[in-house]
Amino acid sequence: MSDSVGIQVGPFYGALYFSSILSVGFYGVTCMQTFFYFVHYQEDPLRMKSFIAIIWVLDTIHQALVVSGVYKYLMAGLVNPLTILNVVPELVFELLLSTLVSVPTQAFFVYRIYIFSDKSLLAPIVWLPLGIYQIVATLIYVGKGANATQVATLGDPFFSALSVSYCAVAAAVDILIAFNLTFLLARRRIAVGFKNSARMLQLLTVFAINSGVWTALFALLTIVLLRAYPGNLVYSVFDFPLASIYCNTLLANMNARAYIKGQSTSVFASADLVTNSRGSGSSNSKHQANEIKFAGLSSSQGTDQSMSLSTIDGERRKVPAL
């Protein structure tokens, strides 16, 4: 499809149309998951609820920039088709908000790896320069992109290389996070020889894989489209939804506690990973069966987090902490 001056509008209008629909769809899921979290996990520490709230607010601002930018772009094109080639500032600044969502989310999962690996500093040390690079690359892109006037400028070798390197680093981090979480949880599942404990860890492994697979996939697809179609906005189909996908992976992992709770009924793991406690008598009435809490959320069962307890047929046995 083209207009009277021969401009191909599909890679511009069409790409923005589909990217905005996809982005809004994922944001709707984010809002649903955020509501679910605050309704069902009111006992979580204030720091965790504040973190979730901040990530949601940043994702909301990001979505507002996307919708506003797409609206301005499409409406301006109806008046003057040549504006299809112009840069809309909102669609440049959305990358900054996307990074402000993705990097803290990565940090959350890196912290979880740090806890699962008996506080090994390897993961934080590897991630820190990569996280800093993502922030620096974003600031450079936004700083220079805000002064660009033509969309084609954002497809020149400098911007293209910067965008590709940013997406490549983000994808690599997400894949490493998924791999490390899966490896650590699989190792625990093998170590814990009890059926129910293994079942719980198997479920956690699935969620660990999902923590990085979808964000990495969208980042890789963005790289492919940036290379295949430079100088237009086709890449935005997978780039714009990334912030909401990061937010959803974070919330899915937090909200998964209710699902895992329903799948595992005889496991008590330390607060380093999850807590699934079974009350024994009136003194433990507030810790009824299936109360599950993720890393860093609670340590109500005491200060010794080096060991976990599994209750099998009434017998309490010590197993390695998760």
C-alpha positions in Angstrom: 0.0 0.0 0.0 1.3 3.5 -0.8 0.0 7.1 -0.9 0.0 9.7 -3.7 3.7 10.5 -3.3 4.8 6.9 -3.4 5.6 6.4 0.2 5.2 2.8 1.5 3.1 3.2 4.6 2.9 -0.4 5.6 6.3 -0.5 7.3 5.3 2.6 9.2 1.5 2.9 9.9 1.0 -0.9 9.8 3.9 -1.6 12.1 2.8 1.0 14.7 -0.7 -0.2 14.5 0.1 -3.8 15.3 2.8 -2.9 17.9 0.4 -0.6 19.8 -2.3 -3.4 19.8 0.2 -5.9 21.0 1.6 -3.6 23.6 -1.8 -2.6 25.0 -2.8 -6.3 25.2 0.2 -7.2 27.3 -0.4 -4.1 29.4 -3.9 -5.2 30.1 -2.5 -8.5 31.4 0.0 -6.6 33.5 -2.8 -4.6 35.2 -4.8 -7.9 35.8 -1.7 -9.5 37.4 -0.9 -6.4 39.5 -4.5 -6.4 40.8 -4.2 -10.1 41.6 -0.9 -9.6 43.4 -2.1 -6.8 45.7 -5.4 -8.6 46.5 -3.8 -12.0 47.3 -0.4 -11.2 48.7 -1.2 -8.4 51.2 1.2 -9.9 53.7 4.2 -9.4 51.5 6.8 -6.9 52.9 6.3 -3.3 52.1 9.6 -3.2 50.1 8.3 -5.9 47.7 4.9 -4.3 47.3 6.6 -0.9 46.6 8.9 -2.5 44.0 5.9 -4.1 42.2 4.0 -0.8 42.3 7.0 1.2 40.9 7.5 -1.3 38.1 3.7 -1.1 37.3 3.8 2.8 37.3 6.8 2.8 35.0 5.1 0.4 32.6 2.0 2.5 32.7 4.0 5.6 31.7 5.7 3.6 29.0 2.3 2.5 27.6 1.1 6.1 27.7 4.1 7.2 25.6 3.5 4.4 23.1 -0.2 5.2 22.7 0.4 9.0 22.6 3.2 8.6 20.1 1.3 6.3 17.8 -1.8 8.5 17.9 0.2 11.6 17.0 2.0 9.8 14.2 -1.1 8.4 12.6 -3.1 11.6 13.0 -0.4 13.7 11.6 -0.1 11.4 8.6 -3.8 11.9 7.8 -3.1 15.6 7.3 0.3 15.4 5.6 1.5 12.0 4.4 5.1 13.3 4.4 5.1 13.3 8.2 5.3 9.5 8.1 9.0 10.1 7.8 9.3 12.2 10.9 10.4 11.1 14.3 7.8 11.3 17.1 9.6 12.1 20.4 7.3 9.9 22.5 8.4 6.9 20.5 12.0 7.6 21.3 11.5 8.2 25.0 9.5 5.0 25.4 12.8 3.1 25.2 14.0 4.9 28.4 10.9 3.7 30.3 11.3 0.2 28.8 14.8 0.0 30.2 13.7 1.4 33.6 11.3 -1.6 33.7 13.6 -4.3 32.3 16.8 -3.7 34.2 15.3 -3.7 37.7 13.3 -6.8 36.7 16.6 -8.5 35.6 18.1 -7.4 38.9 15.3 -9.1 40.8 16.0 -12.4 39.1 19.7 -12.0 39.5 19.1 -11.5 43.2 17.1 -14.7 43.3 20.0 -16.6 41.6 22.3 -15.0 44.2 20.1 -16.5 47.0 19.6 -19.9 45.3 23.3 -20.3 44.8 24.1 -19.9 48.5 24.9 -16.2 48.0 27.5 -16.7 45.2 28.6 -13.4 43.8 29.2 -14.8 40.3 25.8 -13.9 38.9 25.7 -10.3 40.2 29.3 -9.7 39.0 28.5 -10.9 35.5 25.2 -9.1 35.3 26.3 -5.7 36.7 28.3 -4.4 33.7 25.7 -5.8 31.3 22.9 -3.9 33.2 25.0 -0.7 33.2 25.6 -1.1 29.5 21.8 -1.3 28.9 21.3 1.9 30.8 24.1 3.7 29.1 23.1 2.6 25.6 19.6 3.7 26.3 20.7 7.2 27.4 22.9 7.6 24.3 20.1 6.4 22.0 17.5 8.6 23.6 19.8 11.6 23.8 20.7 11.5 20.1 17.4 10.1 18.9 15.5 13.0 20.5 17.3 15.4 18.2 16.7 13.3 15.1 14.0 14.6 12.7 13.7 11.7 10.2 12.9 8.1 11.0 15.6 7.0 8.5 18.2 8.6 10.9 17.3 6.0 13.5 18.2 3.3 10.9 21.7 4.7 10.2 24.7 2.5 11.1 25.2 4.2 14.5 21.7 3.8 15.8 21.3 0.4 14.2 24.4 -0.9 15.9 23.4 0.6 19.2 19.9 -0.9 19.0 21.2 -4.3 18.0 23.9 -4.4 20.8 21.3 -3.3 23.4 18.8 -6.0 22.3 21.6 -8.6 22.1 22.8 -7.8 25.6 19.3 -7.9 27.0 18.5 -11.2 25.3 21.8 -12.7 26.6 21.0 -11.6 30.1 17.5 -13.1 30.0 18.7 -16.4 28.6 21.5 -16.6 31.2 18.9 -15.9 34.0 16.6 -18.6 32.7 19.4 -21.1 32.4 20.8 -20.4 35.8 17.5 -20.5 37.6 16.6 -23.7 35.8 19.9 -25.3 36.6 19.8 -24.4 40.3 16.2 -25.5 40.7 16.8 -28.8 38.8 19.8 -29.5 41.0 17.6 -29.0 44.1 14.9 -31.2 42.6 17.4 -34.0 42.2 18.9 -33.4 45.7 15.4 -33.5 47.3 14.4 -37.1 46.9 10.8 -36.7 48.1 8.0 -36.9 45.6 6.1 -33.8 46.6 9.3 -31.7 47.0 10.4 -32.7 43.6 7.0 -31.8 42.2 7.1 -28.3 43.6 10.6 -27.8 42.3 9.6 -29.1 38.9 6.8 -26.4 38.8 9.3 -23.7 39.9 11.7 -24.8 37.1 8.9 -24.2 34.5 8.4 -20.7 35.9 12.2 -20.1 35.9 12.3 -21.0 32.2 9.5 -18.6 31.4 11.3 -15.9 33.3 13.7 -15.2 30.5 12.5 -17.1 27.4 9.7 -14.7 26.2 11.7 -11.5 26.8 14.7 -13.0 25.1 12.6 -14.1 22.1 11.1 -10.6 21.6 14.5 -9.0 21.9 15.9 -11.4 19.3 13.0 -10.8 16.9 13.6 -7.1 17.3 17.2 -7.6 16.2 16.1 -9.6 13.2 13.7 -6.9 12.1 16.2 -4.1 12.7 18.6 -5.9 10.4 16.1 -7.0 7.8 14.2 -3.7 7.6 16.4 -0.7 8.5 15.0 2.8 8.2 11.4 1.9 9.1 9.4 0.9 12.1 8.7 -2.8 11.5 11.0 -3.6 14.5 8.5 -1.8 16.9 6.1 -4.8 16.6 8.3 -6.7 19.1 10.1 -3.8 20.7 7.2 -1.8 22.1 5.6 -4.7 24.1 8.9 -5.6 25.8 8.3 -3.4 28.9 5.0 -5.1 29.6 6.5 -8.5 29.0 9.2 -7.9 31.6 6.5 -6.7 34.0 4.4 -9.7 33.3 7.3 -12.2 33.9 8.0 -10.5 37.3 4.3 -10.6 38.3 3.8 -14.2 37.0 6.6 -15.4 39.2 5.2 -13.6 42.2 1.6 -14.7 41.6 2.7 -18.3 40.9 2.9 -18.9 44.6 -0.8 -19.5 44.7 -0.6 -22.1 41.9 2.4 -23.8 43.4 0.7 -23.8 46.8 -2.1 -25.8 45.3 0.3 -28.3 43.7 2.4 -29.1 46.7 1.0 -29.8 50.1 3.7 -31.5 52.1 6.8 -29.3 51.6 8.3 -26.7 53.9 11.1 -24.9 52.2 13.2 -22.1 53.6 12.3 -18.5 52.9 15.3 -18.3 50.5 13.0 -19.8 47.9 9.5 -20.6 49.1 7.9 -21.3 52.4 5.2 -23.9 52.4 4.4 -24.5 56.1 2.1 -26.8 57.9 0.6 -25.8 61.2 0.9 -28.2 64.1 -1.4 -27.2 66.9 -2.9 -23.9 67.9 0.5 -22.2 68.2 1.0 -22.6 64.5 -2.5 -21.6 63.4 -1.2 -18.6 61.5 1.0 -20.8 59.4 -1.5 -23.1 57.9 -0.6 -25.5 55.1 0.4 -24.2 51.7 1.5 -20.8 52.7 4.1 -20.0 50.1 6.6 -17.1 50.0 9.4 -16.4 47.6 12.9 -15.3 48.1 13.4 -12.5 50.6 9.7 -12.1 51.4 9.5 -13.9 54.7 11.5 -15.7 57.3 8.8 -16.3 59.9 10.0 -19.9 60.5 13.2 -18.8 62.2 16.5 -17.5 61.2 18.2 -20.7 60.1 17.9 -20.6 56.4 20.7 -23.0 55.7 18.4 -26.0 55.9 14.8 -26.8 54.9 12.4 -29.2 56.5 10.2 -31.6 54.6 7.3 -33.3 56.3 6.5 -36.7 54.8 3.9 -38.8 56.5 4.4 -37.0 59.8 8.2 -37.4 59.8 10.3 -34.2 59.7 13.5 -34.6 57.8 16.2 -32.1 56.9 17.0 -31.4 53.3 19.4 -28.9 51.7 18.0 -25.3 51.7 16.8 -24.1 48.3 
